Amino acid sequence: MKWQEGAKKNMPPWAENVLQGIAYWIGHRRALYLHHYLTEGAIVAELANLMGAHLYDVDHGSEIGQVGKETYRS
């Protein structure tokens, strides 16, 4: 659809992974805690965690533990 193409162009490169992660997290929480409400604060906190993780990857390269020119892999 045309609106999807335009929306995807305007999204930051990390947004797709963050949205997929929050959808997975909501489903996981609902499966574990079926009879408990999932608060807005919990969703926002997880969204902030995911955004922070992906922004760190964007700023520091795609390798985990990359420092300067050296790369440390575990």
N, CA, C and O atoms as CSV, one atom per row, in Angstrom:
chain,resi,resn,atom,element,x,y,z
A,1,MET,N,N,0.827,-1.177,0.000
A,1,MET,CA,C,0.000,0.000,0.000
A,1,MET,C,C,0.877,1.248,0.000
A,1,MET,O,O,1.988,1.246,0.531
A,2,LYS,N,N,0.367,2.289,-0.593
A,2,LYS,CA,C,1.158,3.502,-0.756
A,2,LYS,C,C,1.488,4.160,0.584
A,2,LYS,O,O,2.609,4.637,0.764
A,3,TRP,N,N,0.548,4.201,1.526
A,3,TRP,CA,C,0.812,4.854,2.813
A,3,TRP,C,C,1.880,4.115,3.604
A,3,TRP,O,O,2.621,4.735,4.367
A,4,GLN,N,N,1.971,2.808,3.435
A,4,GLN,CA,C,2.996,2.053,4.147
A,4,GLN,C,C,4.391,2.384,3.620
A,4,GLN,O,O,5.343,2.471,4.395
A,5,GLU,N,N,4.512,2.565,2.335
A,5,GLU,CA,C,5.804,2.901,1.752
A,5,GLU,C,C,6.293,4.254,2.268
A,5,GLU,O,O,7.467,4.410,2.602
A,6,GLY,N,N,5.396,5.218,2.330
A,6,GLY,CA,C,5.762,6.538,2.830
A,6,GLY,C,C,6.103,6.515,4.299
A,6,GLY,O,O,7.036,7.192,4.730
A,7,ALA,N,N,5.360,5.746,5.078
A,7,ALA,CA,C,5.617,5.656,6.513
A,7,ALA,C,C,6.952,4.973,6.781
A,7,ALA,O,O,7.685,5.378,7.684
A,8,LYS,N,N,7.268,3.961,6.020
A,8,LYS,CA,C,8.517,3.234,6.229
A,8,LYS,C,C,9.722,4.096,5.857
A,8,LYS,O,O,10.787,3.951,6.457
A,9,LYS,N,N,9.574,4.985,4.881
A,9,LYS,CA,C,10.657,5.880,4.509
A,9,LYS,C,C,11.007,6.831,5.649
A,9,LYS,O,O,12.176,7.156,5.855
A,10,ASN,N,N,9.994,7.276,6.387
A,10,ASN,CA,C,10.197,8.264,7.438
A,10,ASN,C,C,10.609,7.643,8.768
A,10,ASN,O,O,10.905,8.372,9.714
A,11,MET,N,N,10.637,6.332,8.863
A,11,MET,CA,C,11.001,5.666,10.112
A,11,MET,C,C,12.517,5.611,10.261
A,11,MET,O,O,13.230,5.406,9.279
A,12,PRO,N,N,13.016,5.793,11.491
A,12,PRO,CA,C,14.452,5.588,11.707
A,12,PRO,C,C,14.811,4.123,11.478
A,12,PRO,O,O,13.936,3.261,11.561
A,13,PRO,N,N,16.063,3.823,11.196
A,13,PRO,CA,C,16.439,2.441,10.863
A,13,PRO,C,C,16.211,1.442,11.993
A,13,PRO,O,O,16.031,0.254,11.724
A,14,TRP,N,N,16.212,1.884,13.241
A,14,TRP,CA,C,16.048,0.981,14.377
A,14,TRP,C,C,14.592,0.767,14.753
A,14,TRP,O,O,14.299,-0.129,15.545
A,15,ALA,N,N,13.663,1.558,14.212
A,15,ALA,CA,C,12.270,1.534,14.646
A,15,ALA,C,C,11.579,0.201,14.361
A,15,ALA,O,O,10.776,-0.257,15.173
A,16,GLU,N,N,11.873,-0.416,13.243
A,16,GLU,CA,C,11.224,-1.686,12.903
A,16,GLU,C,C,11.564,-2.770,13.926
A,16,GLU,O,O,10.687,-3.522,14.349
A,17,ASN,N,N,12.830,-2.850,14.323
A,17,ASN,CA,C,13.227,-3.837,15.321
A,17,ASN,C,C,12.605,-3.550,16.682
A,17,ASN,O,O,12.215,-4.475,17.395
A,18,VAL,N,N,12.512,-2.279,17.043
A,18,VAL,CA,C,11.918,-1.906,18.329
A,18,VAL,C,C,10.436,-2.263,18.350
A,18,VAL,O,O,9.953,-2.810,19.341
A,19,LEU,N,N,9.717,-1.970,17.291
A,19,LEU,CA,C,8.294,-2.291,17.234
A,19,LEU,C,C,8.059,-3.801,17.264
A,19,LEU,O,O,7.124,-4.273,17.912
A,20,GLN,N,N,8.892,-4.545,16.575
A,20,GLN,CA,C,8.775,-5.996,16.608
A,20,GLN,C,C,9.079,-6.513,18.015
A,20,GLN,O,O,8.411,-7.426,18.499
A,21,GLY,N,N,10.072,-5.937,18.662
A,21,GLY,CA,C,10.424,-6.345,20.017
A,21,GLY,C,C,9.328,-6.055,21.021
A,21,GLY,O,O,9.065,-6.877,21.898
A,22,ILE,N,N,8.680,-4.899,20.912
A,22,ILE,CA,C,7.613,-4.556,21.858
A,22,ILE,C,C,6.394,-5.448,21.629
A,22,ILE,O,O,5.711,-5.816,22.585
A,23,ALA,N,N,6.117,-5.794,20.387
A,23,ALA,CA,C,5.004,-6.708,20.105
A,23,ALA,C,C,5.285,-8.087,20.706
A,23,ALA,O,O,4.394,-8.703,21.290
A,24,TYR,N,N,6.514,-8.567,20.563
A,24,TYR,CA,C,6.892,-9.855,21.156
A,24,TYR,C,C,6.799,-9.787,22.668
A,24,TYR,O,O,6.293,-10.720,23.293
A,25,TRP,N,N,7.277,-8.698,23.275
A,25,TRP,CA,C,7.281,-8.552,24.727
A,25,TRP,C,C,5.857,-8.526,25.281
A,25,TRP,O,O,5.577,-9.144,26.308
A,26,ILE,N,N,4.957,-7.811,24.601
A,26,ILE,CA,C,3.561,-7.756,25.052
A,26,ILE,C,C,2.944,-9.148,25.003
A,26,ILE,O,O,2.267,-9.554,25.947
A,27,GLY,N,N,3.166,-9.882,23.922
A,27,GLY,CA,C,2.642,-11.243,23.819
A,27,GLY,C,C,3.222,-12.158,24.881
A,27,GLY,O,O,2.509,-12.991,25.442
A,28,HIS,N,N,4.504,-12.014,25.162
A,28,HIS,CA,C,5.166,-12.821,26.183
A,28,HIS,C,C,4.579,-12.530,27.562
A,28,HIS,O,O,4.281,-13.453,28.320
A,29,ARG,N,N,4.416,-11.262,27.884
A,29,ARG,CA,C,3.852,-10.878,29.185
A,29,ARG,C,C,2.406,-11.337,29.338
A,29,ARG,O,O,2.000,-11.776,30.414
A,30,ARG,N,N,1.639,-11.235,28.271
A,30,ARG,CA,C,0.237,-11.679,28.335
A,30,ARG,C,C,0.165,-13.193,28.539
A,30,ARG,O,O,-0.726,-13.686,29.230
A,31,ALA,N,N,1.089,-13.920,27.947
A,31,ALA,CA,C,1.087,-15.377,28.115
A,31,ALA,C,C,1.481,-15.766,29.531
A,31,ALA,O,O,0.926,-16.710,30.093
A,32,LEU,N,N,2.440,-15.041,30.115
A,32,LEU,CA,C,2.889,-15.363,31.471
A,32,LEU,C,C,1.918,-14.895,32.538
A,32,LEU,O,O,1.655,-15.616,33.501
A,33,TYR,N,N,1.388,-13.703,32.376
A,33,TYR,CA,C,0.548,-13.076,33.405
A,33,TYR,C,C,-0.824,-12.759,32.829
A,33,TYR,O,O,-1.206,-11.596,32.703
A,34,LEU,N,N,-1.544,-13.792,32.489
A,34,LEU,CA,C,-2.828,-13.649,31.802
A,34,LEU,C,C,-3.852,-12.853,32.608
A,34,LEU,O,O,-4.628,-12.093,32.030
A,35,HIS,N,N,-3.867,-13.011,33.907
A,35,HIS,CA,C,-4.895,-12.374,34.729
A,35,HIS,C,C,-4.438,-11.069,35.362
A,35,HIS,O,O,-5.106,-10.554,36.260
A,36,HIS,N,N,-3.323,-10.529,34.915
A,36,HIS,CA,C,-2.839,-9.250,35.403
A,36,HIS,C,C,-2.863,-8.223,34.276
A,36,HIS,O,O,-2.631,-8.548,33.112
A,37,TYR,N,N,-3.146,-6.990,34.646
A,37,TYR,CA,C,-3.139,-5.918,33.657
A,37,TYR,C,C,-1.715,-5.566,33.275
A,37,TYR,O,O,-0.809,-5.608,34.106
A,38,LEU,N,N,-1.528,-5.224,32.032
A,38,LEU,CA,C,-0.234,-4.736,31.545
A,38,LEU,C,C,-0.345,-3.218,31.502
A,38,LEU,O,O,-1.034,-2.665,30.645
A,39,THR,N,N,0.331,-2.549,32.425
A,39,THR,CA,C,0.171,-1.108,32.562
A,39,THR,C,C,0.901,-0.348,31.463
A,39,THR,O,O,1.827,-0.852,30.829
A,40,GLU,N,N,0.452,0.867,31.267
A,40,GLU,CA,C,1.084,1.733,30.274
A,40,GLU,C,C,2.534,2.010,30.656
A,40,GLU,O,O,3.408,2.082,29.792
A,41,GLY,N,N,2.783,2.162,31.946
A,41,GLY,CA,C,4.143,2.417,32.408
A,41,GLY,C,C,5.090,1.276,32.085
A,41,GLY,O,O,6.246,1.505,31.730
A,42,ALA,N,N,4.600,0.035,32.207
A,42,ALA,CA,C,5.434,-1.129,31.894
A,42,ALA,C,C,5.759,-1.168,30.400
A,42,ALA,O,O,6.878,-1.498,30.009
A,43,ILE,N,N,4.789,-0.834,29.585
A,43,ILE,CA,C,5.012,-0.821,28.134
A,43,ILE,C,C,6.005,0.271,27.757
A,43,ILE,O,O,6.904,0.049,26.946
A,44,VAL,N,N,5.838,1.451,28.351
A,44,VAL,CA,C,6.742,2.566,28.054
A,44,VAL,C,C,8.165,2.241,28.520
A,44,VAL,O,O,9.135,2.550,27.827
A,45,ALA,N,N,8.283,1.618,29.692
A,45,ALA,CA,C,9.609,1.256,30.194
A,45,ALA,C,C,10.302,0.255,29.269
A,45,ALA,O,O,11.491,0.394,28.981
A,46,GLU,N,N,9.565,-0.748,28.806
A,46,GLU,CA,C,10.156,-1.723,27.895
A,46,GLU,C,C,10.489,-1.075,26.548
A,46,GLU,O,O,11.516,-1.390,25.947
A,47,LEU,N,N,9.639,-0.188,26.082
A,47,LEU,CA,C,9.908,0.535,24.837
A,47,LEU,C,C,11.183,1.367,24.971
A,47,LEU,O,O,11.998,1.404,24.050
A,48,ALA,N,N,11.356,2.027,26.105
A,48,ALA,CA,C,12.567,2.814,26.339
A,48,ALA,C,C,13.800,1.905,26.385
A,48,ALA,O,O,14.850,2.260,25.849
A,49,ASN,N,N,13.681,0.743,27.018
A,49,ASN,CA,C,14.796,-0.208,27.058
A,49,ASN,C,C,15.186,-0.669,25.661
A,49,ASN,O,O,16.370,-0.718,25.326
A,50,LEU,N,N,14.197,-1.002,24.853
A,50,LEU,CA,C,14.472,-1.468,23.497
A,50,LEU,C,C,15.077,-0.365,22.636
A,50,LEU,O,O,16.009,-0.608,21.869
A,51,MET,N,N,14.542,0.847,22.765
A,51,MET,CA,C,15.089,1.963,21.995
A,51,MET,C,C,16.529,2.234,22.409
A,51,MET,O,O,17.388,2.465,21.557
A,52,GLY,N,N,16.796,2.208,23.703
A,52,GLY,CA,C,18.150,2.434,24.179
A,52,GLY,C,C,19.112,1.386,23.668
A,52,GLY,O,O,20.237,1.704,23.284
A,53,ALA,N,N,18.680,0.143,23.661
A,53,ALA,CA,C,19.535,-0.937,23.173
A,53,ALA,C,C,19.834,-0.771,21.690
A,53,ALA,O,O,20.973,-0.958,21.261
A,54,HIS,N,N,18.824,-0.423,20.909
A,54,HIS,CA,C,19.037,-0.280,19.471
A,54,HIS,C,C,19.794,0.993,19.132
A,54,HIS,O,O,20.565,1.009,18.173
A,55,LEU,N,N,19.593,2.060,19.897
A,55,LEU,CA,C,20.355,3.276,19.648
A,55,LEU,C,C,21.813,3.077,20.004
A,55,LEU,O,O,22.691,3.639,19.350
A,56,TYR,N,N,22.085,2.286,21.032
A,56,TYR,CA,C,23.467,1.965,21.376
A,56,TYR,C,C,24.129,1.213,20.224
A,56,TYR,O,O,25.279,1.488,19.881
A,57,ASP,N,N,23.404,0.261,19.622
A,57,ASP,CA,C,23.938,-0.493,18.484
A,57,ASP,C,C,24.221,0.433,17.300
A,57,ASP,O,O,25.236,0.280,16.622
A,58,VAL,N,N,23.330,1.388,17.051
A,58,VAL,CA,C,23.505,2.305,15.929
A,58,VAL,C,C,24.715,3.205,16.167
A,58,VAL,O,O,25.496,3.446,15.247
A,59,ASP,N,N,24.877,3.706,17.403
A,59,ASP,CA,C,25.982,4.611,17.715
A,59,ASP,C,C,27.326,3.899,17.767
A,59,ASP,O,O,28.349,4.484,17.412
A,60,HIS,N,N,27.339,2.648,18.204
A,60,HIS,CA,C,28.595,1.957,18.449
A,60,HIS,C,C,28.864,0.817,17.469
A,60,HIS,O,O,29.740,-0.012,17.716
A,61,GLY,N,N,28.150,0.767,16.404
A,61,GLY,CA,C,28.353,-0.296,15.439
A,61,GLY,C,C,27.483,-1.498,15.752
A,61,GLY,O,O,26.874,-1.564,16.820
A,62,SER,N,N,27.421,-2.418,14.861
A,62,SER,CA,C,26.537,-3.570,15.025
A,62,SER,C,C,27.156,-4.674,15.866
A,62,SER,O,O,26.450,-5.584,16.299
A,63,GLU,N,N,28.459,-4.611,16.105
A,63,GLU,CA,C,29.117,-5.648,16.889
A,63,GLU,C,C,28.900,-5.400,18.375
A,63,GLU,O,O,29.017,-4.267,18.842
A,64,ILE,N,N,28.590,-6.433,19.103
A,64,ILE,CA,C,28.457,-6.323,20.545
A,64,ILE,C,C,29.849,-6.136,21.147
A,64,ILE,O,O,30.770,-6.887,20.827
A,65,GLY,N,N,30.001,-5.152,22.004
A,65,GLY,CA,C,31.268,-4.934,22.670
A,65,GLY,C,C,32.306,-4.221,21.826
A,65,GLY,O,O,33.495,-4.271,22.141
A,66,GLN,N,N,31.885,-3.564,20.769
A,66,GLN,CA,C,32.843,-2.878,19.909
A,66,GLN,C,C,33.303,-1.596,20.598
A,66,GLN,O,O,32.480,-0.766,20.985
A,67,VAL,N,N,34.605,-1.435,20.748
A,67,VAL,CA,C,35.174,-0.246,21.367
A,67,VAL,C,C,36.216,0.310,20.411
A,67,VAL,O,O,37.241,-0.322,20.158
A,68,GLY,N,N,35.949,1.478,19.890
A,68,GLY,CA,C,36.888,2.083,18.950
A,68,GLY,C,C,37.082,1.199,17.730
A,68,GLY,O,O,36.113,0.798,17.087
A,69,LYS,N,N,38.344,0.893,17.410
A,69,LYS,CA,C,38.638,0.060,16.248
A,69,LYS,C,C,38.712,-1.416,16.607
A,69,LYS,O,O,38.680,-2.276,15.726
A,70,GLU,N,N,38.811,-1.711,17.901
A,70,GLU,CA,C,38.915,-3.106,18.332
A,70,GLU,C,C,37.533,-3.676,18.577
A,70,GLU,O,O,36.628,-2.960,19.005
A,71,THR,N,N,37.370,-4.936,18.312
A,71,THR,CA,C,36.096,-5.621,18.539
A,71,THR,C,C,36.330,-6.780,19.491
A,71,THR,O,O,37.194,-7.629,19.272
A,72,TYR,N,N,35.532,-6.793,20.558
A,72,TYR,CA,C,35.619,-7.869,21.535
A,72,TYR,C,C,34.363,-8.706,21.441
A,72,TYR,O,O,33.264,-8.198,21.659
A,73,ARG,N,N,34.506,-9.972,21.121
A,73,ARG,CA,C,33.360,-10.874,21.010
A,73,ARG,C,C,33.429,-11.898,22.126
A,73,ARG,O,O,34.497,-12.384,22.500
A,74,SER,N,N,32.244,-12.208,22.646
A,74,SER,CA,C,32.225,-13.237,23.702
A,74,SER,C,C,31.720,-14.546,23.157
A,74,SER,O,O,31.632,-15.529,23.893
